[in-house]
Amino acid sequence: MKSLLPISSLLVLLGSASAFAADLNIPMSFEYLALDGKKVESSVFNHKSSLELAPGTHKIAIRYHEMVEDDFSDSQTFVKSSPFIVTLEVDGDHQYYLQAAEGKVVKKPKTFAQNPKVVLTRADKGQVNYQVTNTDIEEESFVSRLFSGNQAVDVSGTAAAATGAAGTAAVVAAPAPTSAQAAVNATSLTAPVDTSKAAGANPQQMLQYWWLQADEKTRKEFMSWAISQL
């Protein structure tokens, strides 16, 4: 009969196998989108700060995602960057850390989000072999979707494709609105618009104008409708 390994020996082997996994850690102001062609489930409300990585080369899609003071009110809003792809060569059970190139504190979040620059370091101060590539994958703002009828871009899905074996970053074009969507867009805002004044205003300015004109009840009703469109 073949002898079986003692349970203690089996546990040692399992522990040794897991010990060879590395970890990539990111701050709260960054979020994982995809790893090697697969989406990473993470959000602002359920932040995933660490990814376990086996030895080898990995492509990780990450984006900057921070809450900042709104320019037009006392509330706060989110600023997001386009995803960037980190190609990391893992050569041991190291602890890797990502942070903004300017340091732990990003002084101008909106400017940083337009062209995020990051650095990777190792806990043991060893050399890190990595490359960072910015993408043109854009998530349309609510304002753009409201006035154009375009559907939201699946940023995580596109980022997953970009981190696949043969994935490349690309500009994502949103689908054109259907006639039904166009009709909804034309009738959704009931307030009359002075086209002579609106001709020189962009959609964001128009939306801000009507928001300031509305009372509290109308604002709440609008927000309920807006959230249902996302």
N, C-alpha and C positions, 0 to 999 in steps of 0.2 A: 504493500500500500504506500501511496505517496504521502509524505508527512506534510501537514498543513502548517503554515507560518503562524506563530503565536500572535495573539491579538496585539500585544505590545509592539512586536516587530512591524505589523501591518500599519499601526498608527504612526510609527516612526517614518515609514515609507511615504505615507500620505502627507505627513507634515513636511517632509523634505521636498515633495513635489510642489506643494503650495508655496514653499519658501522661495522658489525660483521666480515667482511672479513679481513684477515691478508695479509701481503705482504712479499715476500722473494726477497731481493735485492742482485744483484751480480755485481762485478766490470767488466770493459770492457774486462779484460783478461780472463773472463770465459764466457761460453755460455750454454744456456739451450738446451737440446736435447729432453726431454720427461717429461711428467707429468702424473702419474697414468695411464700408458698404452697408452697415446696419444702423438704424435709428437708435439713439440713446434717449430713454425716457427721462426727461428732466424738465423743470420749469422753475419760475421764480418762487412759487409756493411749495415746491418739492425739489429743492436744489440738490443736485448730485455733485459732490465736490471732489470725488476720487474715482478713477478708472483703473481697474486691474489689467495689466498688460503682460502677455507672455513674451519671451525672448523673440526678437525678430523686428521687422520694420512695420510700423503701423501708420495709418492715415486717420487723423482725428479732426473732425469738423467742430469748431468752437466759434462762439460769437460773444461780443461784449454786450452786456445787457444791464443797464443801470437806471435807477430812479433819480430824477433831477427835478428841480423847481421849474414849474411851468412859467413861460415868459408872459402869459396873458392873464394869470390868475394866481391865487395864493395856494393852489393845489399842486400836486406833484404829477409828473408824467414819466413814461419810460423812454429811454433812448436806446436804440439797438444798432449794432453794426451789421454789415453783411458778414456772412460766415467766412472764416479763414481756415485754411487747411494746414495742420501741423503734421509733417512727416517726421516721425521719431524712430530712431534705431535703438531698440532696447537690447542691451548686452549684459544684463545681469539683474539681480533683484534690488534695484535701486529705487529710491524715492525721488521722483521728479516733481518740480514745482514750476508752474507758469505764472507770470505776472506781467503787468504792463512795463514796457521798456523804461518809462520815466519813473518807475518806482511803485510802491504799494498804493499810493494815493494818486488817482487821476485828477488833475487840477481842472481840466476843461473836458468834461465827458462828451459833449456834443462834437467838439473838434476831434477828439480821440476816436469816436465812433465812425467818423468819415474815413479814417485810415489807421486802424489799430495796429500798433507795433508792440510785440511781446517778446519776452525772452524766457528760455527754459534753463533751469539750474538743477543740480543734483544735491541731495542732502550731504553727500560725502565730498562735495566740492570738485568732483571729477568732471571730465569733459563730457559734454552732451552733444551727440550728433543729431541735428535736427534741421528742418527747413520750414519756413512759414510762407504760405502763398495766400494772398488775398483773393477773394472771388468777387464777381459782379452779381451774385445772387441777391436780389432785393425782395423784401417783403413789402407789398404795397401798403401804404397808410390807409387808415379808415376813410380819410377825406377823399383820397383818390378813388376808392371803391364806391363811395357814396355818389360821386358825381359822374363817374365813368361807367359804372355797372360791371366793372371787371371783378372776377373772382379772386379770392386770396391765393397767393402763391404758397405751395407746400414747401417751405424752406427746409424743414427737416428731411423730407423725402429727397429733395434735390441735393442737399448736402450729403445724404447717404450715397447717392449715385456718384457724387464727386469724390468720395473716399473709397469707392470700389477699386478693384484691381486695375481696371482700365479707365477709371473715372477721371474726367477733366472738368474744371470749373467753367461755367458758361453763363451767359446772360439769359435770364428767364423772362420770356414774354408772356404776359397774362392773356388768357383767351378773350376774344372780342365779345361784347355783350350781345345777347340775343334780342330779338324784337320785343319779347315779353319783358325782359329785364329792363330794356330801354323805356318801356311804357311805365313800369313801376318807378323807375328813377324820375320820370317826368312828373309823376303825380304824388310822390312821397312827401315832398315839401309843399305844404299848403300855403305858406306865406307868399304873397305876391312879390315879385322881384322887379325892380326898376332896371330894365336892361340897359338903359343909357348910362347908369351909374355902375352897373356890374360889368360892363364891357372891359374896363381896365383892371378889374379885380380878379385874382386867382381864386380857385375853389376854397382854399383855406381861409382867405380873407373874408369871403362871402359867408362861410359857416361861422366864423368868429363874430361877424357883424350880427347875424340873426340870433346867435346864442346870447349876446349881450342885450338884445331887444326883448328876449323872452322872459316870462315870469318863472318863478320857481316850479310851479306845477307843469308848465310846458317843457321846461328843461328835463324834469324827471321822466315825462312821457317820451321825450326825444331819446334820452339815454336808454330807456327800456327797448325802444325800437332799434337803436343803433347797435346795442349789444346782440340783439337777435339776428343782425345781418352779418356778424363776424363769423 
